[in-house]
Amino acid sequence: MTDEELKQEFEEDDDIVILEDEDGNAVTFRFLELVTVDAKPYAVLLPQDEDDEDAGVVIVEVVDLGMETEHYDAVTDDALNERIFEQFRSEFHDKYDFA
């Protein structure tokens, strides 16, 4: 699945992504954008927890499992996370307020 197909799939799902946290609880995110770094696609997600207005974005790697199925891996490397976020800021500085 190409990056453009992945992005279109997210947009068709009304930008809502539900993932499980480490405790097995469902967590709702809003898909912001798909960013490619080192030829790998990463989804930039915004938590939709109404209790945490200062929550930052969450970045996950989108792993294509074939047959129109994907898996999301948490990005645990802080340096990679920062590179992905900087790419996101660079590509979408006109669309989002990063102040």
N, CA, C and O of each residue as an XYZ file, in Angstrom:
396
protein
N       0.859     -1.176      0.000
C       0.000      0.000      0.000
C       0.902      1.235      0.000
O       1.818      1.334      0.815
N       0.649      2.158     -0.894
C       1.472      3.359     -0.985
C       1.106      4.343      0.121
O       0.056      4.224      0.753
N       1.994      5.323      0.347
C       1.716      6.352      1.344
C       0.420      7.092      1.027
O      -0.359      7.400      1.929
N       0.190      7.378     -0.259
C      -1.025      8.100     -0.649
C      -2.270      7.256     -0.372
O      -3.293      7.792      0.052
N      -2.196      5.950     -0.605
C      -3.332      5.065     -0.309
C      -3.582      5.001      1.194
O      -4.733      4.993      1.630
N      -2.511      4.954      1.990
C      -2.671      4.949      3.448
C      -3.337      6.238      3.922
O      -4.250      6.208      4.748
N      -2.873      7.370      3.392
C      -3.442      8.666      3.785
C      -4.917      8.742      3.393
O      -5.742      9.217      4.174
N      -5.251      8.279      2.196
C      -6.637      8.298      1.742
C      -7.502      7.412      2.627
O      -8.636      7.774      2.942
N      -6.981      6.252      3.035
C      -7.742      5.360      3.906
C      -8.054      6.037      5.237
O      -9.175      5.936      5.736
N      -7.065      6.728      5.817
C      -7.310      7.450      7.062
C      -8.390      8.506      6.856
O      -9.300      8.629      7.675
N      -8.297      9.270      5.767
C      -9.251     10.338      5.521
C     -10.653      9.797      5.314
O     -11.625     10.442      5.708
N     -10.779      8.637      4.711
C     -12.091      8.047      4.485
C     -12.726      7.579      5.795
O     -13.946      7.435      5.866
N     -11.933      7.344      6.816
C     -12.433      6.897      8.105
C     -12.697      8.067      9.049
O     -12.678      7.903     10.269
N     -12.943      9.247      8.483
C     -13.259     10.444      9.266
C     -12.159     10.826     10.241
O     -12.425     11.444     11.272
N     -10.922     10.462      9.920
C      -9.754     10.871     10.688
C      -9.702     10.329     12.114
O      -8.873     10.798     12.893
N     -10.533      9.379     12.493
C     -10.532      8.825     13.845
C      -9.825      7.470     13.838
O     -10.116      6.602     13.015
N      -8.892      7.314     14.774
C      -8.144      6.066     14.919
C      -8.285      5.637     16.377
O      -8.089      6.443     17.286
N      -8.623      4.380     16.597
C      -8.730      3.856     17.961
C      -7.658      2.786     18.127
O      -7.635      1.791     17.403
N      -6.768      3.011     19.098
C      -5.679      2.087     19.380
C      -5.780      1.628     20.826
O      -6.482      2.239     21.631
N      -5.081      0.557     21.150
C      -5.030      0.081     22.531
C      -3.736      0.558     23.171
O      -2.673      0.516     22.553
N      -3.836      1.019     24.433
C      -2.632      1.397     25.164
C      -1.999      0.152     25.783
O      -2.475     -0.964     25.572
N      -0.925      0.347     26.544
C      -0.203     -0.793     27.119
C      -1.037     -1.588     28.121
O      -0.698     -2.728     28.438
N      -2.126     -0.999     28.624
C      -3.004     -1.689     29.573
C      -4.222     -2.320     28.894
O      -5.086     -2.886     29.563
N      -4.287     -2.220     27.565
C      -5.403     -2.799     26.829
C      -6.618     -1.894     26.735
O      -7.677     -2.327     26.281
N      -6.481     -0.639     27.157
C      -7.591      0.315     27.090
C      -7.656      0.966     25.710
O      -6.622      1.284     25.122
N      -8.859      1.161     25.200
C      -9.031      1.835     23.914
C      -8.763      3.321     24.077
O      -9.276      3.961     24.995
N      -7.946      3.866     23.169
C      -7.612      5.286     23.182
C      -7.948      5.843     21.807
O      -7.556      5.273     20.788
N      -8.671      6.952     21.778
C      -9.113      7.553     20.525
C      -8.172      8.689     20.123
O      -7.801      9.532     20.939
N      -7.802      8.686     18.851
C      -6.923      9.711     18.291
C      -7.559     10.280     17.039
O      -8.389      9.637     16.396
N      -7.158     11.494     16.706
C      -7.521     12.085     15.424
C      -6.276     12.036     14.545
O      -5.215     12.524     14.933
N      -6.410     11.446     13.365
C      -5.308     11.393     12.410
C      -5.052     12.797     11.888
O      -5.966     13.465     11.405
N      -3.795     13.245     11.988
C      -3.434     14.553     11.451
C      -2.827     14.421     10.061
O      -3.340     14.988      9.096
N      -1.738     13.675      9.963
C      -1.054     13.553      8.673
C      -0.235     12.274      8.631
O       0.033     11.649      9.657
N       0.149     11.907      7.435
C       1.070     10.804      7.206
C       2.384     11.417      6.737
O       2.407     12.194      5.783
N       3.478     11.067      7.411
C       4.795     11.623      7.108
C       5.726     10.465      6.781
O       5.691      9.431      7.449
N       6.553     10.631      5.763
C       7.516      9.601      5.406
C       8.915     10.046      5.806
O       9.369     11.126      5.427
N       9.592      9.201      6.577
C      10.969      9.446      6.998
C      11.733      8.146      6.777
O      11.280      7.075      7.183
N      12.885      8.243      6.135
C      13.704      7.067      5.818
C      12.885      6.000      5.086
O      13.029      4.805      5.347
N      12.035      6.441      4.178
C      11.209      5.567      3.327
C      10.181      4.748      4.117
O       9.671      3.746      3.617
N       9.879      5.172      5.340
C       8.855      4.494      6.144
C       7.739      5.485      6.461
O       8.008      6.647      6.767
N       6.470      5.024      6.388
C       5.353      5.919      6.698
C       5.063      5.954      8.202
O       5.071      4.925      8.878
N       4.810      7.153      8.700
C       4.461      7.361     10.103
C       3.183      8.194     10.169
O       3.034      9.182      9.451
N       2.276      7.785     11.032
C       1.047      8.553     11.241
C       1.256      9.474     12.437
O       1.748      9.054     13.484
N       0.877     10.722     12.266
C       0.914     11.695     13.354
C      -0.514     11.803     13.875
O      -1.422     12.210     13.150
N      -0.701     11.434     15.145
C      -2.024     11.341     15.757
C      -2.157     12.307     16.924
O      -1.187     12.564     17.637
N      -3.343     12.835     17.116
C      -3.626     13.727     18.243
C      -4.605     13.034     19.176
O      -5.718     12.702     18.766
N      -4.203     12.807     20.444
C      -5.119     12.165     21.390
C      -6.390     12.992     21.554
O      -6.343     14.222     21.570
N      -7.522     12.308     21.674
C      -8.804     12.987     21.808
C      -9.324     12.930     23.241
O     -10.533     12.999     23.464
N      -8.427     12.805     24.206
C      -8.776     12.769     25.623
C      -9.161     14.178     26.064
O      -8.321     15.078     26.101
N     -10.405     14.355     26.389
C     -10.903     15.676     26.765
C     -10.305     16.179     28.070
O     -10.341     17.381     28.334
N      -9.756     15.290     28.891
C      -9.192     15.694     30.174
C      -7.778     16.244     30.051
O      -7.284     16.857     30.996
N      -7.120     16.048     28.933
C      -5.740     16.455     28.764
C      -5.604     17.389     27.571
O      -5.278     16.957     26.465
N      -5.857     18.686     27.806
C      -5.819     19.663     26.726
C      -4.405     19.918     26.220
O      -4.233     20.393     25.097
N      -3.374     19.609     27.037
C      -1.993     19.866     26.656
C      -1.306     18.643     26.068
O      -0.085     18.640     25.908
N      -2.064     17.609     25.746
C      -1.468     16.387     25.206
C      -0.804     16.685     23.867
O      -1.361     17.394     23.029
N       0.382     16.139     23.678
C       1.084     16.304     22.421
C       0.662     15.233     21.443
O      -0.184     14.389     21.742
N       1.257     15.279     20.282
C       0.931     14.283     19.273
C       1.608     12.963     19.607
O       2.591     12.911     20.347
N       1.058     11.910     19.044
C       1.621     10.571     19.148
C       2.004     10.154     17.734
O       1.233     10.337     16.793
N       3.199      9.593     17.595
C       3.673      9.172     16.288
C       3.803      7.655     16.289
O       4.420      7.076     17.183
N       3.213      7.016     15.278
C       3.291      5.563     15.142
C       3.743      5.223     13.730
O       3.394      5.909     12.769
N       4.525      4.155     13.618
C       4.910      3.668     12.302
C       3.758      2.847     11.742
O       3.174      2.027     12.450
N       3.434      3.063     10.486
C       2.378      2.317      9.816
C       3.046      1.157      9.077
O       3.789      1.364      8.117
N       2.771     -0.067      9.539
C       3.371     -1.258      8.958
C       2.317     -1.953      8.103
O       1.273     -2.373      8.601
N       2.606     -2.067      6.810
C       1.679     -2.705      5.879
C       1.782     -4.220      6.035
O       2.844     -4.799      5.809
N       0.680     -4.859      6.422
C       0.648     -6.307      6.583
C       0.102     -7.009      5.345
O      -0.040     -8.232      5.331
N      -0.204     -6.235      4.306
C      -0.754     -6.809      3.084
C      -2.254     -6.972      3.194
O      -2.833     -6.816      4.269
N      -2.872     -7.286      2.080
C      -4.325     -7.486      2.012
C      -5.099     -6.349      2.689
O      -6.069     -6.578      3.412
N      -4.634     -5.097      2.428
C      -5.288     -3.888      2.935
C      -5.380     -3.850      4.451
O      -6.335     -3.303      5.002
N      -4.401     -4.423      5.126
C      -4.351     -4.426      6.577
C      -3.034     -3.809      7.019
O      -1.980     -4.096      6.451
N      -3.104     -2.963      8.031
C      -1.876     -2.406      8.563
C      -1.847     -2.519     10.079
O      -2.870     -2.725     10.732
N      -0.655     -2.380     10.610
C      -0.403     -2.460     12.049
C       0.333     -1.185     12.425
O       1.055     -0.622     11.601
N       0.161     -0.727     13.641
C       0.796      0.505     14.079
C       1.771      0.194     15.202
O       1.392     -0.362     16.233
N       3.045      0.563     14.991
C       4.078      0.358     15.996
C       4.443      1.699     16.611
O       4.673      2.679     15.904
N       4.492      1.729     17.935
C       4.904      2.945     18.633
C       6.350      3.271     18.284
O       7.177      2.369     18.150
N       6.653      4.537     18.138
C       8.023      4.983     17.907
C       8.609      5.268     19.286
O       8.225      6.235     19.944
N       9.532      4.430     19.713
C      10.098      4.555     21.064
C      11.455      5.238     21.076
O      11.950      5.607     22.140
N      12.063      5.412     19.912
C      13.357      6.081     19.810
C      13.122      7.592     19.817
O      12.520      8.133     18.889
N      13.595      8.270     20.862
C      13.350      9.708     21.004
C      13.925     10.518     19.842
O      13.297     11.471     19.381
N      15.115     10.144     19.366
C      15.739     10.880     18.263
C      14.917     10.716     16.978
O      14.718     11.684     16.243
N      14.448      9.513     16.708
C      13.609      9.277     15.534
C      12.285     10.010     15.671
O      11.804     10.612     14.711
N      11.701      9.964     16.844
C      10.443     10.667     17.100
C      10.607     12.158     16.790
O       9.737     12.763     16.165
N      11.716     12.743     17.224
C      11.971     14.163     16.981
C      12.155     14.434     15.486
O      11.655     15.438     14.979
N      12.862     13.559     14.776
C      13.048     13.728     13.331
C      11.709     13.680     12.595
O      11.463     14.466     11.680
N      10.863     12.761     12.999
C       9.547     12.637     12.356
C       8.715     13.882     12.633
O       8.063     14.414     11.735
N       8.740     14.349     13.894
C       7.962     15.538     14.236
C       8.481     16.764     13.478
O       7.689     17.588     13.021
N       9.794     16.890     13.343
C      10.354     18.021     12.597
C       9.966     17.949     11.122
O       9.713     18.982     10.503
N       9.915     16.755     10.557
C       9.462     16.590      9.173
C       7.990     17.006      9.057
O       7.603     17.687      8.108
N       7.188     16.593     10.021
C       5.778     16.973     10.070
C       5.641     18.500     10.124
O       4.862     19.085      9.372
N       6.399     19.136     11.015
C       6.352     20.606     11.131
C       6.771     21.275      9.833
O       6.158     22.250      9.398
N       7.813     20.748      9.225
C       8.325     21.327      7.987
C       7.304     21.224      6.855
O       7.077     22.192      6.128
N       6.698     20.066      6.709
C       5.751     19.841      5.612
C       4.422     20.558      5.812
O       3.788     20.958      4.836
N       3.995     20.724      7.049
C       2.636     21.212      7.304
C       2.596     22.492      8.132
O       1.608     22.755      8.818
N       3.673     23.300      8.071
C       3.729     24.525      8.864
C       2.611     25.507      8.507
O       2.212     26.315      9.346
N       2.107     25.447      7.287
C       1.021     26.351      6.885
C      -0.354     25.846      7.321
O      -1.314     26.616      7.348
N      -0.455     24.575      7.657
C      -1.746     23.978      7.975
C      -2.047     23.971      9.478
O      -3.206     24.060      9.882
N      -0.995     23.865     10.307
C      -1.186     23.748     11.755
C      -0.451     24.860     12.487
O       0.558     25.376     12.006
N      -0.968     25.221     13.654
C      -0.338     26.229     14.496
C       0.590     25.507     15.473
O       0.125     24.783     16.354
N       1.889     25.703     15.318
C       2.871     25.026     16.159
C       3.368     25.923     17.287
O       4.370     25.609     17.930
N       2.691     27.019     17.531
C       3.127     27.967     18.574
C       2.986     27.392     19.966
O       3.309     28.063     20.947
